[in-house]
Amino acid sequence: MSERVTFEKQRQRAPSKRSLRSRSRILDAAERVFADRGFDGATVRDIAAAADTQVGLVHHHGGGKAELFAQTVQRRADELSDLRLRELAARKAAGPLDLEALIECFFGPYLDKAENGGDQWLAYARLVAHVSADTRWRELAAQCFDPTAQRFIDEIARLYPQTPRSAIASGFVYSVSAMLGLLTSAWRIRALGAEDSLSGNRQSLIAFCVAGLDACLSGRLAANVSETSTGQHVETS
């Protein structure tokens, strides 16, 4: 008797194709609204209007606003994590990794999605920027982003075994912030007269982050600052 009840409940919870389409449409709308207005500026009514559906249906699929926000963040985080870890495994199987390869493994899947996957991926970048800037989402970030970030920090630590992990983590966050800056500020790049396409800036972004990370983690940056502060010549070659 209990087995039959359990099966019936599971069958009732199984979403139909129509339900899955509705949920996807609502999450897409939530992504755009949260990205544009932030958590505090968005309302469930705004999201329902953007999804062209009823407020009650938004609550049915997403729960309250905070739960809907978390679901919206996690949806693409899971996909990106899988893509990044697959790329990392493939690169490791092909041979030893250097810092540039690690940054490409982490940046590449998102840059590919942002360039070829439609405007929703750019909206997601703005959403992630909101999460990163607000400590109230600490637990959400820890759940959605930290496990994959820690895997990459582990790999970077193997390249710089003498560098404190705290310094590696800081440099990694700087680099991710630069990637989000490219994804969210193309209009600023364009306003300053430079090319704003993702493909045109991709290699520049990776080179920028690799050079900055290596300078910080290898100790060269500290040495250069020390020499500059004492008036000594700084060798840059």
N, C-alpha and C positions, 0 to 999 in steps of 0.2 A: 504493500500500500504506500509506504513512504517513498519507495523508489519511483513509483508511478507519479506521485505528487512532485517529486524533484524534477523528473523529466518534463512534466507539463509546465512547471515554472520556467525551466530553462528554455523550452520551446516558445513560451510566451515572450521571453526577453530577447529572443533572437530577432534582430532588426530586419525589416524588409528592405528591398532596394529603394523604395520610395522614402522610407525613414532615413536611410543612409544618405540619400541625396539631400533631404531636408537638413540633416545635421551638418553636412558638408557646406551647404549654402549658408547656414547660420554661423558656422565657424569662420567662413570666409568674410562674412559681413562683420563679425566681431573683430576679426583681425584688422580690417581696415579702420573701423571706428576707434578701437583701442589705440592703434598706431597713430591716428590723427589727433585724438583728443586726450590720450592717456586714460588711466583707470578712473580717476576722479571726474574727468570731464565727460566720460561716456555714460550713457544710460541704456538700460535694457530696451527701452522704447526706441532709442536711436538705432540700436542693432536690429530690432525687429523691422523697422522701416527700411534699413539698408538691405535686409534679406527679403523684403517684400513678403513678410509673414506676420503672424499674430504674436503678441507678447507672450501669450500662454504657451505657444509652441517653442519659443526661445527658452522659457523656463523648463519646459519638458525635456528638451535636449541638453541644456547647459546648466540647469540649476540656477542658483543665485549668481549675481554679477561676479563675485570673487571666484566662484567655481568655474564659471564660463571663461574668465580671464586665464585661469590656470590651464584649462583644457586647450585653449587657443595657443598658448605658449608651448605646451607639451607636444601638440600634434606634429609640428615640423621639427621640433627638437629631436624626437625619436627617429625621424627619417634621416636627419642630418647626421646624427650619431652613428647610425648604421652605415651610411655612405662613407663617413670619415674612417671608421674602424676597418671597413673593407679595403679602402684605399691604403691605409697604413699596413695592413696584413699583406697586401699584394706587393707593396714596395719592399717590405722587409724580406719577403720570399725571394725577391729579385737580387738582393744584395744589401750590403751595409748602407745605412741611411746617414746623410749629413743634415745639417740644420735646414738648408734650403728645401730638401725633400720633405722634411717634417712639416714645414710651414705650408708647402704645396698640398700635402695630404689633408691638412686641416682647412685651409682656405678654399682649395679647389672645388670641393663639392658644393659649397654655398655659392661661390662665384658662378659656377656653371648653372645652378638653379636660378640665381638672380638674373642671369643674362638670357636664359632660354626658357624659364619656367613661368614667365608672366609676372605681372605687377604685384601679385599676392606675396611673392618672395621678397620684394622690396618693402612692402608693408610690414612683413615679418621682421625685417632688419630694424625698422623703427620701433616695433614692439619690443624687441630684445634690448634696444637702447633704453627704453623705459624701465625694463626689469633691472638692467645693470645699474641704473642711476638711483634706484629706490631700495633702501635696505629692508623695507617691509616685505620684499619678495625674496629675501635671503633663502628661505627654505625651498621656494619654488626653483630658484637658480641652482641650489645644491642638488635638487632632484633631477632637473632637466639637463643641466650643463656640466656639472662638476665631474661626474664619473669619466666622461670622455676627455675633458680637459686634463684630468689627473693622468690619464694614459699618455697623453702627449707630453705632459711635464715630466713624466717618468723617462720617456725617450730622450728628451732634451737633457735631463740630468745625467744620462749615460754618456753624452758627448762632453759634458762639463762636470766631471765628478768632483772637482774641488770647489764648485760654486754652491753656496747655500741654496736650499730649495726655495726659501722665501724670495731670493733674488730672481730665480727662474720663474716663479709664479708671477712676480711683478712684471717681468719682461713679457711674459705670455699675455697678461691682461693688456699691457700697452699695445701689443701686436693685434689682439682681437679688436681693441678699440679703433685701431687704424683701419681694419677691414670694415667695421661698421661705419666708420666715417666715410669711406668710399661709397658704401651702399646707400647711405642716407643723405649724402651731401653732394651729389652730382651737380646740383644746381649751383652750388658755390664754386665748384671747379670750373663750370661753364662761365659763371659770372666773372671769374678772374682770367678768362681768356685761354684756358687750357682745354684739352680734349676731355670729355666727360664720359666716354664709353667705358664699360667695364673691361672689355677686351683690350682697349688701348692702355688702360691703367693697371691691368693685372700684374704684369711683370714688374712694373715700377713699385707697386705695393709690396710684392714679395721681396724684391731687392732691398727696399727701405726697411722692412721689418727684420730681415735676416741680418743686415749690416748693423742695425741698432741692437738687436739681441746679442749678436756676437761681441760687439764692443762692450756691452754691459757685463756679459757673463764670463768673458775671458779676462776681465780685469784691465783691458786696454783703456777703457773710458776713465776709470779711476786714475790710472797712471797719467793719462793726458791732462786731466784736470789738475793733478798734483804738480806736474811740470809747468803748466800754464800759470798756476797761482804763484810759483816761485820765479817766474820770469825766464825759465829755461826754454830752449827751442823744442818744439813738438814735431817729431818725425811723423809724417802722414803717409808715407809710401807703403 
